């Protein structure tokens, strides 16, 4: 399980440790350089202090320890090269060296030597490097100690800062956890940190879509329950009439009415399921689809209905242009238009389907020779379960609502016009998808 707080703490801890390590190394190196400079300065000052000394006077003995636990050794040479003074006669001493600073090795041990001339004499002060390095190391570690103490404290401060910075996330999480399942009220984005505002706005968008879907579901369930009540009650009544039939003629009439009622109920349920599929959020992805092919399949699906009602339904023009739409949804759109036209066309009537192109548009026309729809009622026919004054019995009032839902998903427009056949023309206009040079549809 990934944790933002743990990731931030890990990254900041690593950053602080790397920075502390680099700083500690630099402090250590600076401390060592400064300690060497200080010790060299001490050598020089000690030599200067001895430049006027009378080494031959009684009581001028060895220098011994010069302080700070560091051994200093002094030698003095006369102008003629004779060594006239040494502070450690019993020790092996460096030979007379060039003036200034130099390094020497005695008995396998490194020494630091400073030589100068004063009053014709050569004064030399030497110090074992091992002693001064040990003391320099002590100084360097002392200089690093505050940094070593500050680093853990800084890590604690960072942990506290990360925890405090993520507190708005915990508050938001707590609010979402305690939110009712049906609540879709937006979260005020101005009340959160700037970095969290895009997330809050996206969540508010999700809440709005959820509310819309929930309201649509509630409306659908209420409408479906209302619309199913009538055909089911009619079926129950027709069954009772069939049971009470006294002769074969009455029984045959009741049976035909029962079959018609069952057919109407089946059609209503199919339309309800089609509308529910059209309203699903997880919709079928749009893709380049030949509109004429969808028209041919729709006519094939409604062939039996057209034959049973004595309606001549056919494809009069089939332009091969490609449109972007969900393939199955496009077939449902054309099928509902043709189904609706057939049901509103009297026996012996005609339904014509045309797919043609005008510039960058592909147009689907479905014409029928029925009674048509008055101009006053046309704006309302896309409402769910709406049936016009001249609607034929058995309709569900969902066909055009399903068509509109699929058209919206396909970025298409719908117009209701007067048909040359005398009834209604439903015209659906799509954007054409031009083929790419390799022959494939545009992605």
C-alpha positions as CSV (number, residue, x, y, z in Angstrom):
1,X,0.0,0.0,0.0
2,X,1.5,3.3,-1.1
3,X,1.5,6.2,1.4
4,X,2.0,9.8,0.4
5,X,3.2,10.7,3.9
6,X,5.7,7.8,4.0
7,X,7.0,8.7,0.5
8,X,7.4,12.4,1.5
9,X,9.1,11.4,4.7
10,X,11.4,9.0,2.9
11,X,12.4,11.5,0.2
12,X,12.9,14.4,2.7
13,X,14.9,12.1,5.1
14,X,17.2,10.9,2.3
15,X,17.6,14.6,1.2
16,X,18.4,15.7,4.7
17,X,20.9,12.9,5.3
18,X,22.7,13.5,2.0
19,X,22.9,17.2,2.7
20,X,24.0,16.6,6.3
21,X,26.6,14.1,5.1
22,X,28.0,16.5,2.5
23,X,28.0,19.3,5.0
24,X,29.7,17.2,7.6
25,X,32.4,16.1,5.1
26,X,33.0,19.8,4.2
27,X,33.1,20.9,7.8
28,X,35.5,18.1,8.6
29,X,37.8,19.1,5.8
30,X,37.7,22.7,6.7
31,X,38.3,22.0,10.3
32,X,41.4,19.9,9.5
33,X,42.7,22.6,7.2
34,X,42.2,25.2,9.8
35,X,43.8,23.1,12.5
36,X,46.9,22.6,10.3
37,X,47.1,26.3,9.7
38,X,46.8,27.0,13.4
39,X,49.5,24.5,14.3
40,X,51.8,25.9,11.5
41,X,51.2,29.3,13.0
42,X,52.2,28.0,16.4
43,X,55.4,26.6,15.0
44,X,56.2,30.0,13.5
45,X,55.4,32.0,16.6
46,X,57.4,29.7,18.8
47,X,60.4,30.1,16.5
48,X,60.0,33.9,16.6
49,X,59.8,33.9,20.4
50,X,63.2,32.1,20.5
51,X,64.9,34.4,18.0
52,X,66.5,36.6,20.8
53,X,67.1,33.8,23.3
54,X,70.4,33.3,25.1
55,X,70.7,29.5,24.9
56,X,74.1,29.5,26.6
57,X,72.8,31.1,29.9
58,X,72.5,28.8,32.9
59,X,69.1,27.6,33.6
60,X,67.9,27.6,29.9
61,X,66.9,24.0,29.7
62,X,64.8,21.9,27.4
63,X,61.4,23.3,26.3
64,X,59.7,20.1,27.0
65,X,56.0,20.2,26.3
66,X,54.8,23.4,24.7
67,X,51.2,22.9,25.9
68,X,48.0,21.5,24.6
69,X,49.5,18.0,24.8
70,X,51.6,18.6,21.7
71,X,55.3,18.0,21.8
72,X,57.5,20.6,20.3
73,X,61.2,20.1,19.6
74,X,63.6,23.1,19.2
75,X,67.1,23.1,17.7
76,X,69.4,26.0,17.1
77,X,72.5,26.2,14.9
78,X,75.3,28.7,15.0
79,X,76.3,30.6,11.8
80,X,79.1,28.1,11.3
81,X,76.7,25.2,11.3
82,X,77.3,23.9,14.8
83,X,74.2,22.9,16.7
84,X,74.3,24.9,19.9
85,X,71.0,23.9,21.4
86,X,68.5,21.1,21.3
87,X,65.5,20.7,23.5
88,X,65.5,16.9,23.4
89,X,69.0,15.6,23.4
90,X,68.0,12.1,24.0
91,X,65.7,12.0,20.9
92,X,66.6,11.6,17.3
93,X,66.1,15.1,15.8
94,X,65.7,16.3,12.2
95,X,68.7,17.7,10.5
96,X,69.0,21.3,9.6
97,X,66.4,21.9,6.8
98,X,65.7,24.6,4.3
99,X,64.0,27.8,5.6
100,X,60.3,27.8,6.0
101,X,57.9,24.8,6.4
102,X,58.9,21.3,5.5
103,X,58.0,17.7,6.2
104,X,60.5,15.2,7.5
105,X,60.5,11.5,8.5
106,X,62.4,10.3,11.6
107,X,62.4,6.7,12.8
108,X,59.4,6.1,10.5
109,X,57.4,8.9,12.0
110,X,56.4,12.1,10.0
111,X,57.3,15.5,11.4
112,X,56.3,19.0,10.6
113,X,59.3,21.4,10.6
114,X,59.6,25.2,10.6
115,X,63.0,26.9,10.1
116,X,64.1,30.5,10.2
117,X,67.3,32.6,10.7
118,X,67.7,35.3,13.3
119,X,70.9,37.0,14.4
120,X,73.0,34.7,12.2
121,X,71.5,31.6,13.9
122,X,69.2,29.0,12.4
123,X,66.2,28.2,14.6
124,X,64.2,25.1,13.9
125,X,60.9,24.0,15.6
126,X,59.5,20.6,14.8
127,X,56.4,18.8,15.8
128,X,55.3,15.1,15.3
129,X,52.5,15.0,12.7
130,X,50.8,12.2,14.6
131,X,50.2,14.3,17.6
132,X,48.9,17.3,15.7
133,X,46.7,15.1,13.5
134,X,45.1,13.6,16.6
135,X,44.4,17.0,18.0
136,X,43.2,18.3,14.7
137,X,40.8,15.3,14.5
138,X,39.4,16.2,17.9
139,X,38.8,19.8,16.8
140,X,37.1,18.6,13.6
141,X,34.8,16.2,15.4
142,X,34.0,19.0,17.9
143,X,33.0,21.2,14.9
144,X,30.8,18.4,13.5
145,X,29.1,17.7,16.8
146,X,26.4,20.4,16.5
147,X,25.6,19.2,13.0
148,X,25.2,15.7,14.2
149,X,22.8,16.9,16.9
150,X,20.8,19.2,14.6
151,X,20.2,16.5,11.9
152,X,17.9,14.3,14.1
153,X,16.1,17.4,15.4
154,X,15.6,18.5,11.8
155,X,14.2,15.1,10.9
156,X,11.6,15.4,13.7
157,X,10.7,18.9,12.5
158,X,10.2,17.6,8.9
159,X,8.0,14.7,10.1
160,X,5.9,17.2,12.0
161,X,5.7,19.5,9.0
162,X,4.7,16.7,6.7
163,X,2.0,15.5,9.1
164,X,0.6,19.0,9.5
165,X,0.8,19.7,5.7
166,X,-1.2,16.5,5.0
167,X,-3.9,17.4,7.6
168,X,-6.2,18.9,4.9
169,X,-6.2,15.5,3.2
170,X,-7.2,13.7,6.4
171,X,-10.0,16.3,6.9
172,X,-11.2,15.8,3.3
173,X,-11.0,12.0,3.7
174,X,-13.0,12.2,6.9
175,X,-15.7,14.3,5.3
176,X,-16.0,11.9,2.4
177,X,-16.2,8.9,4.7
178,X,-19.0,10.4,6.7
179,X,-20.9,11.6,3.6
180,X,-24.2,10.0,2.9
181,X,-24.4,7.7,-0.1
182,X,-27.1,9.8,-1.7
183,X,-25.3,13.1,-1.0
184,X,-23.9,14.9,-4.1
185,X,-23.4,18.3,-2.6
186,X,-20.2,19.9,-4.0
187,X,-17.2,20.6,-1.8
188,X,-16.1,24.2,-1.6
189,X,-12.8,24.4,-3.4
190,X,-11.8,27.7,-1.9
191,X,-11.6,26.0,1.5
192,X,-8.7,23.7,0.6
193,X,-5.1,24.2,-0.3
194,X,-4.2,25.4,-3.8
195,X,-2.7,22.1,-4.8
196,X,-5.8,20.2,-3.8
197,X,-8.3,22.4,-5.7
198,X,-8.0,20.6,-9.0
199,X,-8.8,17.3,-7.2
200,X,-11.8,18.9,-5.4
201,X,-13.1,20.4,-8.7
202,X,-12.8,17.0,-10.3
203,X,-14.7,15.4,-7.4
204,X,-17.4,18.0,-7.6
205,X,-17.7,17.2,-11.3
206,X,-18.0,13.5,-10.4
207,X,-20.7,14.3,-7.7
208,X,-22.6,16.3,-10.3
209,X,-22.5,13.4,-12.8
210,X,-23.5,11.0,-10.0
211,X,-26.4,13.2,-9.1
212,X,-27.5,13.4,-12.7
213,X,-27.3,9.6,-13.1
214,X,-29.0,9.0,-9.8
215,X,-31.9,11.4,-10.7
216,X,-32.2,9.8,-14.1
217,X,-32.3,6.3,-12.6
218,X,-35.0,7.4,-10.1
219,X,-37.0,9.0,-12.9
220,X,-36.5,5.9,-15.1
221,X,-37.6,3.5,-12.4
222,X,-40.7,5.6,-11.6
223,X,-41.6,6.0,-15.2
224,X,-41.0,2.3,-15.9
225,X,-43.2,1.2,-12.9
226,X,-45.9,3.5,-14.1
227,X,-45.8,2.4,-17.7
228,X,-45.6,-1.3,-16.9
229,X,-48.6,-1.1,-14.6
230,X,-51.1,-0.6,-17.4
231,X,-50.0,-3.4,-19.8
232,X,-49.7,-5.9,-16.9
233,X,-53.2,-5.0,-15.7
234,X,-54.5,-5.4,-19.2
235,X,-52.8,-8.8,-19.5
236,X,-54.4,-9.9,-16.2
237,X,-57.8,-8.7,-17.4
238,X,-57.4,-10.5,-20.8
239,X,-56.4,-13.8,-19.0
240,X,-59.6,-13.5,-16.9
241,X,-61.7,-12.9,-20.1
242,X,-60.0,-16.0,-21.6
243,X,-61.0,-18.1,-18.6
244,X,-64.6,-16.9,-18.8
245,X,-65.0,-17.5,-22.5
246,X,-68.1,-19.7,-23.1
247,X,-67.4,-20.8,-26.7
248,X,-64.6,-21.2,-29.1
249,X,-65.3,-17.9,-30.9
250,X,-65.1,-15.9,-27.6
251,X,-62.1,-17.8,-26.6
252,X,-60.3,-17.1,-29.9
253,X,-61.1,-13.3,-29.6
254,X,-59.8,-13.3,-26.0
255,X,-56.7,-15.2,-27.1
256,X,-55.9,-12.7,-29.9
257,X,-56.3,-9.9,-27.4
258,X,-54.0,-11.6,-24.9
259,X,-51.3,-12.1,-27.6
260,X,-51.6,-8.5,-28.7
261,X,-51.2,-7.4,-25.0
262,X,-48.2,-9.7,-24.5
263,X,-46.7,-8.2,-27.7
264,X,-47.2,-4.7,-26.4
265,X,-45.7,-5.5,-23.0
266,X,-42.8,-7.3,-24.7
267,X,-42.2,-4.2,-26.9
268,X,-42.3,-1.9,-23.9
269,X,-39.9,-4.0,-21.9
270,X,-37.5,-4.1,-24.9
271,X,-37.7,-0.4,-25.3
272,X,-37.1,0.1,-21.5
273,X,-34.0,-2.1,-21.7
274,X,-32.7,-0.2,-24.8
275,X,-33.2,3.1,-23.0
276,X,-31.4,1.8,-19.9
277,X,-28.5,0.7,-22.0
278,X,-28.4,4.1,-23.8
279,X,-28.2,5.9,-20.4
280,X,-25.4,3.8,-19.0
281,X,-22.3,5.8,-18.1
282,X,-20.0,3.0,-19.3
283,X,-21.1,3.5,-22.8
284,X,-20.0,1.8,-26.0
285,X,-17.0,3.6,-27.4
286,X,-17.5,5.5,-30.6
287,X,-15.8,4.3,-33.7
288,X,-15.8,5.0,-37.5
289,X,-18.9,3.2,-38.7
290,X,-20.7,3.1,-42.1
291,X,-24.1,4.6,-41.7
292,X,-25.6,2.8,-44.6
293,X,-24.6,-0.6,-43.1
294,X,-26.4,0.3,-39.9
295,X,-29.5,1.2,-42.0
296,X,-29.5,-2.2,-43.8
297,X,-29.2,-4.0,-40.5
298,X,-32.0,-2.0,-39.0
299,X,-34.3,-2.8,-41.9
300,X,-33.5,-6.4,-41.6
301,X,-34.4,-6.3,-37.9
302,X,-37.8,-4.7,-38.6
303,X,-38.6,-6.8,-41.7
304,X,-41.0,-9.1,-39.9
305,X,-42.9,-6.2,-38.3
306,X,-43.2,-4.4,-41.7
307,X,-44.5,-7.6,-43.3
308,X,-47.0,-8.2,-40.6
309,X,-48.4,-4.7,-40.9
310,X,-48.3,-4.6,-44.7
311,X,-45.8,-1.7,-44.9
312,X,-43.3,-1.4,-47.7
313,X,-40.0,-0.5,-46.0
314,X,-36.8,-0.2,-48.0
315,X,-33.4,1.6,-48.4
316,X,-33.7,4.1,-51.2
317,X,-30.1,5.5,-51.1
318,X,-27.0,4.1,-49.4
319,X,-24.1,6.5,-49.5
320,X,-21.0,4.7,-48.2
321,X,-19.8,7.6,-46.0
322,X,-18.4,6.9,-42.6
323,X,-19.6,8.5,-39.3
324,X,-18.2,8.4,-35.8
325,X,-20.7,6.7,-33.5
326,X,-21.1,3.6,-31.3
327,X,-21.7,0.8,-33.8
328,X,-24.4,-1.0,-31.8
329,X,-25.9,2.3,-30.7
330,X,-26.1,3.5,-34.3
331,X,-28.0,0.3,-35.3
332,X,-30.4,0.9,-32.4
333,X,-30.9,4.5,-33.5
334,X,-31.9,3.5,-37.1
335,X,-33.9,0.5,-35.9
336,X,-36.0,2.7,-33.6
337,X,-36.6,5.3,-36.3
338,X,-37.7,2.6,-38.8
339,X,-39.8,0.7,-36.1
340,X,-41.5,3.9,-35.1
341,X,-42.2,4.8,-38.8
342,X,-43.7,1.4,-39.5
343,X,-45.9,1.5,-36.4
344,X,-47.3,4.8,-37.4
345,X,-47.9,3.9,-41.1
346,X,-51.2,2.3,-42.0
347,X,-51.4,-1.0,-43.9
348,X,-50.3,-0.6,-47.5
349,X,-48.2,2.4,-46.6
350,X,-44.5,3.1,-47.3
351,X,-41.3,3.8,-45.3
352,X,-38.2,5.0,-47.1
353,X,-34.7,5.2,-45.6
354,X,-32.1,7.3,-47.3
355,X,-28.4,7.8,-46.5
356,X,-26.8,10.7,-48.4
357,X,-24.0,13.1,-48.1
358,X,-24.0,16.9,-48.3
359,X,-20.6,18.5,-48.1
360,X,-19.0,17.4,-44.7
361,X,-22.3,16.0,-43.4
362,X,-23.9,12.6,-43.7
363,X,-27.7,12.6,-43.5
364,X,-30.1,9.9,-42.5
365,X,-33.7,10.4,-43.6
366,X,-36.5,8.2,-42.5
367,X,-39.8,9.0,-44.3
368,X,-43.3,7.4,-43.7
369,X,-46.7,7.8,-45.2
370,X,-48.5,8.0,-41.9
371,X,-50.4,10.8,-40.3
372,X,-47.3,12.7,-39.2
373,X,-46.9,14.8,-36.1
374,X,-48.3,18.3,-35.7
375,X,-45.8,21.2,-35.4
376,X,-47.1,21.9,-31.9
377,X,-46.3,18.4,-30.6
378,X,-42.9,17.9,-32.3
379,X,-40.8,19.5,-29.5
380,X,-42.3,17.1,-27.0
381,X,-42.0,13.8,-28.8
382,X,-38.5,13.3,-27.6
383,X,-39.7,13.2,-23.9
384,X,-39.8,9.8,-22.4
385,X,-43.2,8.0,-22.5
386,X,-44.8,10.8,-24.4
387,X,-47.5,9.8,-26.8
388,X,-49.0,12.2,-29.2
389,X,-52.7,12.7,-29.8
390,X,-52.5,10.7,-33.0
391,X,-50.3,7.9,-31.6
392,X,-51.3,4.3,-32.5
393,X,-52.1,1.9,-29.7
394,X,-49.3,-0.3,-28.5
395,X,-46.5,2.3,-28.6
396,X,-44.2,2.8,-25.7
397,X,-43.3,6.5,-26.1
398,X,-39.6,5.7,-25.9
399,X,-38.5,5.2,-29.5
400,X,-37.5,8.9,-30.1
401,X,-36.1,9.3,-26.6
402,X,-33.7,6.4,-27.4
403,X,-32.8,8.0,-30.7
404,X,-32.0,11.3,-29.1
405,X,-29.8,9.6,-26.5
406,X,-27.7,7.8,-29.2
407,X,-27.6,11.0,-31.3
408,X,-26.1,13.0,-28.4
409,X,-23.4,10.4,-27.9
410,X,-22.7,10.6,-31.7
411,X,-22.6,14.4,-31.8
412,X,-25.5,14.3,-34.3
413,X,-28.5,16.5,-34.6
414,X,-32.2,15.5,-35.2
415,X,-34.9,17.4,-37.0
416,X,-38.6,16.5,-37.5
417,X,-39.8,17.6,-41.0
418,X,-42.8,17.0,-43.3
419,X,-42.2,14.0,-45.5
420,X,-42.8,13.9,-49.3
421,X,-44.7,10.7,-48.6
422,X,-47.3,12.7,-46.6
423,X,-46.2,11.7,-43.1
424,X,-43.2,12.5,-41.0
425,X,-39.5,12.8,-42.0
426,X,-37.0,12.3,-39.2
427,X,-33.6,13.7,-40.3
428,X,-30.4,12.9,-38.4
429,X,-27.2,14.7,-39.4
430,X,-23.7,13.4,-38.6
431,X,-20.2,14.7,-39.2
432,X,-18.5,12.8,-41.9
433,X,-15.2,10.9,-41.1
434,X,-12.8,11.3,-43.9
435,X,-10.6,8.2,-44.6
436,X,-6.9,8.5,-43.9
437,X,-4.4,8.0,-46.8
438,X,-3.9,4.3,-45.7
439,X,-7.6,3.8,-46.1
440,X,-8.4,3.6,-42.4
441,X,-11.0,5.8,-40.7
442,X,-9.8,8.8,-38.7
443,X,-8.9,7.9,-35.2
